[in-house]
Amino acid sequence: MKHFLCLLSAFLLLPFAGGNVCAQRAGKYEVRAAWVATAYGLDWPRTKAVSPSSVHRQQEELAGLLDGLRDAGINTVLFQVRARGEVFYRSEVEAFSSVLTGRVGQDPGYDPLAFVIEQCHRRGMECHAWLVTIPLGHAAHVRRQGRFSPVHRCPKLCVAFRREYFLDPSQPGTADYLARLVREVVERYDVDGIHLDYLRYPEKADRFPDGKRYRQSGRGMALDEWRRDNITGIVRRLYREVKALKPWVKVSSSPIGKLCDTARYPSLGWNAYEAVYQDVERWLREGLQDQIYPMAYFRGDAFYPFVLDWSERANGRQVVPGLGVYFLGGDRGREWQLDDVARQVRFVRRNGLSGQAYYRAQFLGEDVKGVARWLRSACYPAPALVPRMAWQDSIAPAPASGLRVSRPREGYYRLEWQASVGAETEPGGVSYVVYASDTLPVDTAEPANIVAQGVRDTTLLYAPLLPWQPRRHFAVVAQDRCGNESLPCVASVRGL
């Protein structure tokens, strides 16, 4: 039996102004997500995988990035597995990205998606496969891809518009094509979610070349209504495709950060509904999304009323606003300060949304303006579990049993338990959350008592953050892939 090692690290405290502290205390459940962008090597990779040693360096880079995200308190990684017509896993539909090796279609010698899933799960984090859907890249990008480009492989589905290529949302084959990509990811990999990006028409699409298709299949609808219906049809197809294969896999998207004009604040012509034909409220109303991550990369009145508008339209699903931490390193005049992020996190919590997401991982990994240390010390001092999908499944798994705690050496605890009854037949399997406390009963509602989550073994080696403050009482809770938690199995260490 493999041993799961959980070592908690001490973090330096950053001196904060009073306005930077997260006044709103987080509960036990909160999505804390980060986008890991692989397009153009933005977040990863830096090294090309062209030899065994460079493959190892490339993997070490990714593992180090994930360590930084975990240390900042992140529990959900949105890992980009498809950029513009190229992928970061072994696919039968599209070619490997040149970002991995320097050459389109060249196998890097390992499967990056399988690697990142294993690394995320080892760290107790969810891994969602992030796919850019409609865009296929500028003309020069398509030329570099050559015969590997979808423009050459399936030209009837592709259109040129403003020197870029796109899958045509009005073509029935577009949903089929994207479904093939989604299906092979969900079937072959143990992903926790499918995250759909750029599932929309391009900006300024008033002259998008779909007039002939509109005349053929418009069915009396206005052009903008027809375009929204095309996008919703793709969303519906992909959601049902995923749920038919693995119902516990979350389906999410990242729409434009403003749905539409609100009663008090206009979107100035830039919104999901009118500008790019995303009828996200309908997606939520029909139950075609488990989570949405609006790209709310704005400040002030361009952020607060629109995030609140998303919350009011959630229909019981999880709304996780994306915060633009990349502006922390922005150009002068557009550059954000840490307090801008702090105010947004407080607002999101105060209004009961499901969490926060950060674009991009590099800015957390490099701790720009101290944002990562601030998150962990002031905002995420205790872990959080991802909120459960009660609409998908609300039945808790059977509890673990036979918990035993020992001290194999000074400063360490060894926990062993018997698996949840039926764990092998539970859809998607189960993992375990481990709690520790100095008092009985162990309060499993208190996030500060969480010492490990996403444990996929039945053994844990645990080292307290402060060895001189040992915890004597432990609880293990089985958790299914929809987030339902069993009753706890409890044991104590004697002689302390």
C-alpha positions in Angstrom: 0.0 0.0 0.0 1.4 3.4 -1.0 1.7 6.0 1.7 0.3 9.4 1.3 2.6 12.0 2.8 1.2 15.3 3.9 3.7 17.9 5.2 2.4 21.3 6.0 4.9 24.1 5.5 5.2 27.4 7.4 4.6 30.6 5.5 6.1 34.0 6.0 3.5 36.6 7.1 3.4 39.7 5.0 2.7 43.0 6.7 -0.6 44.3 5.4 -2.5 47.5 5.6 -5.8 47.1 7.4 -7.7 47.4 4.1 -5.9 44.4 2.7 -7.1 41.8 5.3 -9.9 39.5 4.3 -12.5 40.7 6.8 -15.1 38.1 5.7 -14.1 34.7 7.1 -14.3 31.8 4.7 -16.5 28.8 5.4 -15.6 25.2 5.0 -16.7 25.2 1.3 -15.1 27.5 -1.3 -13.8 27.2 -4.8 -10.3 28.6 -4.9 -9.2 28.2 -8.5 -6.4 29.3 -10.8 -6.1 29.1 -14.6 -2.8 27.5 -15.8 -2.4 28.8 -19.3 -0.3 26.6 -21.6 -1.0 28.6 -24.8 2.3 30.3 -25.9 3.8 28.9 -22.8 2.3 31.7 -20.7 2.3 29.8 -17.4 4.0 26.6 -18.5 6.2 25.2 -20.0 9.4 27.2 -20.1 11.6 24.2 -21.2 11.1 22.3 -24.4 10.9 18.5 -24.0 13.5 17.3 -26.5 15.6 14.9 -24.3 15.1 12.8 -21.2 16.7 15.5 -19.0 14.6 18.3 -20.5 11.4 16.2 -20.1 12.3 16.0 -16.4 12.9 19.7 -16.2 9.6 20.4 -17.9 7.8 18.2 -15.4 9.6 19.8 -12.5 8.5 23.2 -13.7 4.9 22.1 -13.6 5.2 20.4 -10.2 6.8 23.5 -8.8 4.0 25.7 -10.2 1.5 23.4 -8.5 3.4 23.5 -5.3 3.1 27.3 -5.4 -0.7 27.2 -6.1 -1.2 24.7 -3.2 0.8 26.8 -0.9 -1.3 29.9 -1.8 -4.4 27.9 -0.8 -5.7 26.9 -4.3 -7.9 23.8 -4.4 -8.9 23.8 -8.1 -6.6 23.9 -11.1 -8.0 24.8 -14.5 -5.3 23.4 -16.7 -5.3 24.3 -20.4 -5.4 21.1 -22.4 -6.5 22.6 -25.8 -5.3 25.9 -27.2 -6.1 26.9 -30.7 -6.4 23.7 -32.7 -3.7 21.9 -30.7 -3.6 19.9 -27.5 -1.5 18.9 -24.4 -2.5 15.2 -24.2 -2.3 12.2 -26.5 -5.3 12.7 -28.8 -6.6 11.0 -31.8 -8.3 14.2 -33.0 -5.7 17.0 -32.8 -1.9 17.2 -32.6 0.4 18.0 -29.7 1.1 21.7 -29.3 4.5 22.9 -30.5 4.9 24.7 -27.1 5.9 21.3 -25.6 8.7 20.4 -27.9 9.2 23.2 -30.5 7.5 21.1 -33.2 3.8 20.7 -33.9 2.7 17.1 -33.4 5.8 15.9 -31.7 5.2 13.7 -28.7 7.0 15.1 -25.6 7.8 11.6 -24.3 5.0 11.7 -21.7 1.4 12.7 -21.4 1.1 16.2 -19.8 -2.5 15.8 -18.9 -2.0 12.5 -17.1 0.9 14.0 -15.3 -0.9 17.1 -14.1 -3.9 15.1 -12.9 -1.7 12.8 -10.9 0.2 15.8 -9.5 -2.9 17.8 -8.6 -4.5 14.8 -6.9 -1.3 14.1 -4.9 -1.7 17.7 -3.6 -5.4 17.4 -2.8 -6.4 19.7 -5.6 -9.1 19.1 -8.3 -7.9 19.2 -11.9 -10.2 20.5 -14.6 -9.4 20.2 -18.3 -9.6 23.7 -19.8 -10.4 23.7 -23.6 -10.4 26.7 -25.9 -13.3 25.8 -28.2 -14.2 28.0 -31.2 -11.0 29.9 -32.1 -8.3 28.2 -34.3 -5.7 30.9 -34.4 -4.4 33.7 -36.7 -3.5 32.8 -40.3 0.2 32.6 -39.4 -0.6 30.1 -36.6 -2.6 28.0 -38.9 0.2 28.0 -41.5 2.7 26.9 -38.8 0.4 24.0 -37.9 0.3 22.9 -41.6 -1.4 19.6 -42.2 -2.1 19.2 -38.4 -4.5 22.2 -38.3 -8.2 21.6 -38.1 -8.5 24.1 -41.0 -6.8 21.6 -43.2 -8.3 18.5 -41.6 -12.0 19.6 -41.6 -12.2 22.7 -43.7 -16.0 22.6 -44.0 -16.3 23.4 -40.3 -13.9 26.4 -40.4 -14.3 30.0 -41.4 -11.9 32.9 -41.8 -12.8 36.2 -40.1 -10.6 39.2 -39.5 -7.4 37.3 -40.3 -8.3 34.5 -37.9 -9.9 31.1 -38.3 -12.8 29.8 -36.2 -15.0 26.7 -36.0 -18.4 27.8 -37.3 -20.9 27.5 -34.4 -23.8 27.2 -37.0 -22.4 24.0 -38.5 -23.9 20.9 -36.9 -20.5 19.2 -37.3 -18.9 21.7 -34.9 -20.7 20.3 -31.9 -19.7 16.8 -33.1 -16.0 17.8 -33.4 -15.9 19.4 -30.0 -17.7 16.4 -28.5 -15.0 14.1 -29.8 -12.3 16.2 -28.0 -14.3 16.3 -24.8 -15.2 12.6 -25.0 -11.6 11.4 -25.3 -10.5 13.6 -22.4 -13.4 12.4 -20.1 -13.1 8.7 -21.1 -9.3 8.4 -20.8 -8.4 10.7 -17.9 -9.5 11.1 -14.3 -10.4 14.7 -14.6 -12.6 16.4 -12.1 -14.0 18.9 -14.6 -14.3 20.0 -18.2 -13.9 23.8 -18.5 -15.0 25.4 -21.8 -13.4 28.6 -22.9 -14.2 31.0 -25.8 -17.5 29.1 -26.4 -18.8 32.2 -28.2 -18.7 34.1 -31.4 -15.7 36.3 -32.0 -15.7 40.0 -31.0 -17.4 42.4 -33.4 -19.1 39.5 -35.2 -21.7 41.6 -37.0 -20.1 40.6 -40.3 -19.2 37.0 -39.3 -19.6 34.9 -42.5 -22.5 32.8 -41.6 -25.2 34.5 -43.8 -25.7 31.5 -46.0 -26.2 29.2 -43.0 -28.6 31.7 -41.4 -30.7 31.7 -44.6 -30.8 27.9 -44.6 -31.5 27.2 -40.9 -32.6 30.5 -39.3 -36.1 29.1 -38.8 -37.6 32.6 -38.6 -35.4 33.7 -35.7 -33.6 37.0 -35.6 -29.9 36.7 -36.4 -28.7 37.4 -32.9 -31.2 35.0 -31.5 -30.1 32.3 -34.0 -26.5 32.8 -33.0 -27.2 32.5 -29.3 -29.2 29.3 -30.1 -26.2 27.9 -32.0 -23.9 28.4 -29.0 -26.4 27.1 -26.5 -26.8 24.0 -28.7 -23.1 23.3 -28.4 -23.2 23.8 -24.7 -26.1 21.4 -24.3 -24.4 18.8 -26.4 -21.1 18.9 -24.5 -22.8 18.9 -21.1 -24.9 15.9 -21.9 -21.8 14.1 -23.5 -19.9 14.5 -20.2 -22.7 13.5 -17.9 -23.5 10.4 -20.0 -19.9 9.3 -19.5 -19.1 10.4 -15.9 -21.8 12.3 -14.1 -19.5 13.4 -11.4 -17.3 15.4 -13.8 -18.1 19.1 -13.4 -18.9 21.1 -16.6 -18.1 24.8 -16.5 -17.3 27.7 -18.8 -15.7 31.1 -18.6 -18.1 33.6 -20.2 -17.5 37.3 -20.7 -17.4 38.9 -17.3 -20.6 41.0 -17.9 -23.7 39.1 -18.8 -25.6 42.1 -20.0 -26.5 45.7 -18.9 -27.7 45.9 -15.4 -30.4 48.2 -14.1 -27.9 50.8 -12.9 -24.7 50.2 -14.9 -24.2 49.7 -18.6 -21.7 47.3 -20.1 -20.6 49.8 -22.7 -21.3 47.3 -25.5 -19.1 44.6 -24.1 -21.1 41.8 -22.6 -21.8 38.1 -23.0 -25.3 38.2 -24.2 -25.2 40.8 -27.0 -21.6 41.1 -28.0 -20.6 37.5 -28.3 -24.0 35.7 -28.2 -23.6 33.7 -24.9 -27.0 33.2 -23.3 -25.5 32.0 -20.0 -28.6 32.7 -18.0 -30.4 30.1 -20.2 -27.5 27.7 -19.7 -28.0 28.0 -16.0 -31.8 27.9 -16.2 -31.6 24.7 -18.2 -29.0 23.2 -15.9 -26.3 22.9 -18.6 -23.5 24.2 -16.3 -22.3 23.0 -12.9 -20.1 26.0 -12.5 -19.4 29.3 -14.3 -16.3 31.3 -14.1 -17.2 34.8 -15.4 -14.0 36.6 -16.6 -14.7 39.6 -14.3 -11.3 41.3 -15.0 -12.5 44.7 -14.0 -12.4 47.2 -11.1 -15.0 49.3 -9.3 -18.4 49.7 -10.9 -17.3 47.6 -13.8 -16.9 44.6 -11.3 -19.3 44.8 -8.4 -22.8 45.2 -10.0 -22.0 42.7 -12.7 -20.8 40.0 -10.3 -23.9 40.5 -8.2 -26.0 40.1 -11.3 -24.3 36.8 -12.0 -25.1 35.7 -8.5 -28.7 36.5 -8.8 -29.0 34.4 -12.0 -27.1 31.4 -10.7 -30.2 29.1 -10.4 -28.5 27.1 -7.7 -25.3 26.5 -9.6 -21.8 27.6 -8.6 -20.7 31.1 -9.7 -17.0 31.7 -9.3 -15.9 35.1 -10.5 -12.5 35.2 -12.2 -10.3 37.9 -10.8 -7.7 39.6 -13.0 -4.5 39.2 -10.9 -2.5 39.6 -14.0 -3.2 43.3 -13.7 -0.9 43.3 -10.6 1.9 43.3 -13.1 0.2 45.5 -15.6 1.3 48.6 -17.4 1.5 51.9 -15.5 -2.0 53.4 -15.4 -3.7 50.0 -15.6 -1.7 48.4 -12.8 -3.7 46.9 -9.9 -2.7 47.0 -6.3 -3.2 44.2 -3.8 -6.0 46.1 -2.2 -8.0 45.8 -5.5 -8.0 42.0 -5.2 -8.7 42.1 -1.5 -11.8 44.2 -2.0 -13.1 41.9 -4.7 -12.6 38.8 -2.6 -14.4 40.4 0.3 -17.3 41.4 -2.0 -17.5 37.8 -3.4 -17.7 36.3 0.0 -20.1 38.9 1.5 -22.5 38.2 -1.3 -22.4 34.4 -1.0 -20.8 33.4 -4.3 -19.1 30.0 -4.5 -15.5 31.2 -4.6 -12.9 32.9 -6.6 -10.6 32.1 -9.5 -7.4 33.8 -10.5 -6.1 34.5 -14.0 -3.2 33.6 -14.3 -1.2 31.0 -12.3 2.1 32.7 -13.0 1.1 35.8 -10.9 0.4 33.5 -7.9 3.4 31.3 -8.5 5.8 34.4 -8.7 4.0 36.0 -5.8 3.6 39.3 -7.6 3.1 42.1 -5.1 3.0 39.4 -2.4 -0.4 38.1 -3.6 0.3 34.4 -2.9 1.5 35.1 0.6 -1.4 37.4 1.2 -3.9 34.8 0.0 -2.5 32.1 2.4 -1.9 34.2 5.5 -4.8 36.7 5.4 -7.4 35.1 3.1 -6.9 31.4 3.1 -5.4 30.6 6.5 -7.4 27.4 6.6 -8.1 24.9 3.8 -11.5 24.7 2.0 -13.4 21.9 0.3 -14.9 22.4 -3.1 -18.7 22.9 -2.7 -20.7 19.7 -3.5 -22.9 19.2 -6.5 -26.1 18.4 -4.7 -28.2 18.6 -7.9 -26.1 15.7 -9.3 -26.0 13.5 -6.3 -26.8 14.1 -2.6 -26.3 10.6 -1.2 -23.3 10.3 1.2 -20.9 7.4 0.9 -20.5 4.9 3.7 -18.0 5.9 6.4 -14.5 4.6 6.8 -13.8 2.4 9.7 -11.1 1.1 12.0 -9.1 4.3 12.3 -5.7 3.7 14.1 -3.3 6.5 15.0 0.3 5.9 16.0 3.5 8.0 16.3 6.2 6.3 14.2 8.8 9.0 15.0 8.9 12.3 16.8 6.8 15.0 15.2 4.8 12.6 13.0 1.5 10.8 13.2 0.6 7.7 11.1 -3.1 7.2 10.4 -4.5 4.0 8.9 -8.1 3.1 8.3 -10.4 0.7 6.5 -11.9 1.9 3.2 -15.5 3.1 3.0 -17.8 0.1 2.4 -18.7 0.1 -1.3 -15.8 2.5 -2.2 -14.9 0.3 -5.2 -18.3 0.5 -6.7 -19.0 4.2 -5.9 -19.2 6.1 -9.2 -15.8 7.8 -9.6 -14.5 6.3 -6.4 -14.0 8.0 -3.0 -11.3 10.1 -1.4 -10.9 11.0 2.2 -10.7 14.2 4.3 -8.7 14.1 7.5 -9.4 16.3 10.4 -7.4 16.8 13.6 -8.3 18.6 16.9 -7.3 19.0 20.5 -10.9 18.5 21.6 -13.6 15.9 21.3 -15.8 15.6 19.4 -13.7 16.6 16.4 -15.5 19.4 14.8 -15.6 18.5 11.1 -17.5 21.7 10.3 -14.4 23.8 11.2 -12.1 24.3 8.2 -9.1 24.9 10.5 -9.3 21.3 11.6 -8.7 20.0 8.0 -5.2 18.6 7.7 -5.5 16.7 4.4 -8.1 16.4 1.6 -8.4 14.4 -1.5 -6.5 11.5 0.1 -6.9 8.5 -2.2 -5.2 6.0 -0.1 -6.1 4.6 3.4 -2.9 5.7 5.0 -1.6 9.2 5.9 1.6 10.4 7.4 0.9 13.7 9.0 3.3 16.3 10.5 1.6 19.2 12.5 2.5 22.7 11.4 3.7 23.4 14.9 5.2 20.3 16.4 5.0 21.7 19.9 1.2 22.0 19.6 0.2 18.4 18.8 -3.4 17.4 18.1 -4.6 14.3 19.9 -7.9 13.5 18.2 -8.5 12.6 14.5 -11.4 12.0 12.2 -11.5 10.6 8.7 -14.5 11.3 6.4 -15.1 9.6 3.1 -16.1 11.9 0.3 -17.6 11.0 -3.1 -16.8 12.8 -6.4 -19.8 15.0 -6.0 -18.6 16.3 -2.7 -20.9 14.3 -0.4 -19.3 13.5 3.0 -19.9 10.4 5.2 -20.1 10.3 9.0 -16.6 10.6 10.6 -14.5 7.7 11.8 -12.7 8.9 15.0 -9.6 7.9 16.9 -7.3 9.5 19.5 -3.7 9.3 20.4 -3.1 8.3 24.0 -0.3 9.5 26.3 -0.1 13.1 25.1 
